[in-house]
Structure formats: structure tokens, C-alpha cells
Amino acid sequence: MSTDHQKLANFIWSVADLLRGDYKQSEYGRVILPLTVLRRLDWVLEPTKDAVLARYEQLKAAGVQNMDPVLRKTAGLSFYNTSQLNFRNLLADQDHVATNLRSYIGGFSPGAVDVLDKYGFDVQITRLDEAGLLYQVVSKFVEIDLRPEVVSNHQMGYLFEELVRKFSEISNETAGEHFTPREVIKLMVNLLLAPDEQDLVTPGIVRKIYDPACGTGGMLSEAQDHIEAHNAHATVEVYGQELNGETYAICRSDMMMKGGDPNKIAYGNSFSQDGHEGERFDYMLANPPFGVEWKKVEKFIKDEASRGHAGRFGAGLPRINDGSLLFLQHMISKMKRPEDGGSRLAIVFNGSPLFTGAAGSGESEIRRWILENDLLEGIVALPDQLFYNTGISTYFWILTNRKTPDRRKKVVLLDGRDYWVKMRKSLGDKRKILNDDHIAALTKAYVDALAIADNPSHEQHSKVKVFQTTDFGYQRITVERPLRLRFEITEETLALLAETKPLLRYAESEALLTTAKSLIGTTASTRSEFAMKLAALGKLPAPVEKVVWEAFSITDPEGELQTDRKGNPLPDADLRDNENIPLNEDTHEYLKREVLAHVPDAWIDEPKTKIGYEIPVNRHFYVYQAPRPLAEIDAEIKALEAQIQSLLSEVTE
């Protein structure tokens, strides 16, 4: 952003001083942003305003119902205003500024009115009017020169983004939900686009970019700027969707002021109200909310998931309290087919999507589908405390469906956790920042890592590791051991039997318990022998007979081996264990090496074996640090004890 436009942003920001006392700092944006939008739109519409008004009167006199297409064409823009008022003359009547402002806003075309409605600006008009501030604030904005010949669409975008950034940073409690730190976006865009740098300079290219959780639109703007910086003649179309009304309004305003098509920014839930159904994109990027449940749209999502891969969620459903992997599947569904050029996407996640969920769970199945279809290109571990509303560690996932032949079935992991500097003043939970050197170094390291994937003979980077997709898979086996029992009737086992539900419902339970009580002390080492002794209880219903045997059967490693009707040993649930074995290792070889040497009667219950996938990034970059020598620790403890004694003596003297 140039110095001139920084000054302009500072001037607009200074208008907020008028709000001090009547508004909290975190509320300033609710007034300043929509007024900035209104002032810019007013300047943009000024050259064609008279022509639009004249055409509007003609169409109204002719009884035309759908004037919208004609008036858009007359204005030469995607929006227009049919009010006789403009931003300057609505101040002519100082006592009726609120009425005039509402009338002026009501004259905008539907799309522009929708933006202002989502800002909730009508509430602010009332609030400013009641505080006696409306005339003063609007008067300040009349002085601001935002004519297109003075401030271009591109420069206006920078100006607006600077205002959004400032308001987001002073609103720490909500900033992280809708505003991603600029340096994080820059790195993300670099990693997404760096492998395509040569293609981006192709004359006349057209690229479509999409963000399904676009917030204020920062990621879309940065990606667009990156491409246009490489190729001034490129056509970049940006698409987004946002659920929060206010941030949707900000993003759509930004598109309007840059001269883009605001209709490509959709409002609503990307899962249940896909605003770009059927569209496919060259690049996608997103920072979806972490750990947000999807219960409100559960039925819709499950219905679509039941269609398998005919819908967006065929790979699996994550647990209800975290929809992160739903966003990823949604984005994957909008990838261009490889034969049409394919796509690349980047998304910000916390650690949960890397490893949450055991084999067979929704999360594991989604990871499995992504890796088995060779969509994951790389994961970048970022420093913690980078975001405004959370201090947890975060990760970039980068996916593509157009890997080069040498890169197929390979995944790059990049450890960027040490690339940061401490901020002079924290903003919410954000205490660390990536500077330009960090961004450049991480971008180079990632591009170099892709080269390593292409050619393993390339020099390895200490922060980079390249894996096969199958390296993240494992087989979760169930190891069983045989059930061995002895049989006895005691006071304790009889008490257990008396509390079982089948016996409580049994009409002749009293008689059964009386007979069983007479058998206290009865023991047997084999099932057949004990069955003969239980004959005194008579013929019992199946559910009752079952709990009788369960109560009087005691597990004992020296007891009788229990088998099914075919003579196969029955498993002991209490001795059951699970083991995760690398996908490329033979399970029986593992059992022989790791288990049978200790428990030779164990076996694998084959039907229960499941395939799972997890990506333990931190484990792969773990570096062992030997503990300090005991003598050094002991000396430090003694020194501290002496220091404490010295301090205590000063207090007691």
C-alpha cells in the first residue's frame, strides 16, 4: 500500500475519533466500513447518475417491471442508484439526515442493498442519529475524495483491506474468526502458486480462484494480486462464500470497489447452500473455523454422504464437533479434472485432522481416500501463536490432482515451526509473526522439497522430509488370546447373579437362588463337570442360563480352554489387544516377532483388521534431547536450596 493511500486510510480511520465514548473500539468498523463503501460507490456512479435517473423515469413511465438489466447497462456497472439524492446533497437538510440517508440507500440496486443490509447499517444510522453524531460523521465522509481517477479500483482494494485489518486487530475477540493475518496468507499463496510460476506468465491466461469460507476476502485478494503481479494481462476471477453476514458484506464490498463481479461472492453455508454448485476452479484456499460443529446441517450432510462419491462427502464424515475435513472434501469436489488442467488447493488446519480418529473412523477414512487417490502434495507445520484467536499449532495442507510423474505417490512434510519473530505487542493470542525473510525461506524450502520428491538425489533440507503415501497407512489388528475358565459358586458369584437383569425378570428367581445357595462351595475344573452339578437348577430359559454361567465362570490362566462348536478357541475379551502395524509390513511376521515370543497362544482375528491413516508430522521431526547429567541437576537444586535458606533467614531476622 503506497504512502498516499496509507494517509487516506489514516484519514478515514481518524473519523472514528468522533465515535469515541458512544462506541467501543471494536464497534468502529460497523460505521466506518459501510460508509466507506457508500462514499466510493457514490463517486463511481457519479458520471452516469443523470443518465441512469433519466432512463429510470422512462422505464417507469412505460410500466417496465424488470428494469435491472437496462439500468446496469446504462450505468456501465454491476450496480446503480435511482435515488435523486447523492452523498453530498443528503446533508442539505441537517434535521433529516437519517431519513435522507435511508432513502439514498434504498435507491441502490438489489445487490448493493443486500451488502448494506448484511452490514446491519440501518441499526447504526439510528444509533448515530440518537447520539447526535450522524451529521458530523457523514460530513467527514463527504470530504473524502475516492473518485476512480484519483483512487483506482486496485488501490481502493488496498485501502479497504487496510481498514479491515485495523478494525480486525482491535477486535481481538472475533478477529481470528474472520481475518487471517496477512503474512500467513502471503505464505499460503506463495506455497499454492510457486510450483506454477512459469505457467502464470503465459499471455492471456484465465484463472479462477475460490475460497469457501472467505471471511473478509483477504485470501482471494492476495492470490489475485500474486497472479497479476506476475502477469498484468492475466484474467483472474475470484469466487467466495461466507456465512457471517457482516464479513460477507465486507468481502462483497471489496469486490465491488475493485471493479470485480460481487455476485461471485455468495452468502450462506457452503455445505447446505453451495453458492457455486457445479463450478470448478484452478486454485482454492481457505482458513475454515477450527473445531466448529456441523450439527445444524447434519441431516443435509448425511443425506448427501449417503450418495457416496456422487456427492461431496463420500470419503467419510468426521465427528460432529469438527467440520474441518468437510471443508476439504467440499473443495476437492470443485477441483478441475486432470484432463482439464487440474487444480491446486491449500487449507489451514489445526493438528486434529492429522491424526484424530482411529482406523475405520470418519477422519481416518477421509485421510485414507485422499492419500490413496494421491491428492496430498505436502503439509507445512507452522509456528504456534500466529493467529488472533488461538495460540495452538497450525498446518497448511496443500493438495493437487496434477502431480508430475516423478512426484506421484509422494508427500512432502516441511517443518516451519522455527520460522518466526516475537511481536513487540501481542494482538489477542497472536504473539508471533512471519517476516519477509521467513516467507521467502519457507517458500524456497517447499519448492526445493518438491524438487527432492522429483529427484531424491537432490540435497536434503534439514526441515524437509519426503514420504510415500503408504508410509502414513497402518493396519490395526486385533490380537486375541484364548479364554480359560474355572467354575465355582461362592457368596460373591451368587450376589453377582442376583443383580443381573434376566434374573430380576425371572418369575422363579427366588427358587433358583435358594437352590444355588445350597450349592455354595461347589467347584469344577471343566465345563462339562460343572454342567452336571448345575443340573440341580433345572431347565432354565436361555437368557437366565447365560447369566448363570457368566456369574459362576472365573477367568484363570490355568483353567480349561474354552472352544466353540467347531473346536476353535474362544477369545478372552479382557486379554484382547490392538496393534498398529505399518501398511507395508506382513501382520503375521509382526505377530511372530513381537507377540508370539511372549504369548505363544495368541492369534489375529482377521475379520477385525482395519486400515487406518494418520500423518504424525511432529513425530517425524522430533529430535531427541538427552537429559542433563544428574550431577548438574543436583548442584542446581542445592544452589536453589541455599538461596531459599538465605531469603528465609532475611525474613525471620
Summary of the structure (lengths in Angstrom):
residues: 653
radius of gyration: 34.4
end to end distance: 64.5
largest distance: 107.0
contacts: 2014
relative contact order: 0.07
helix: 51%
strand: 16%
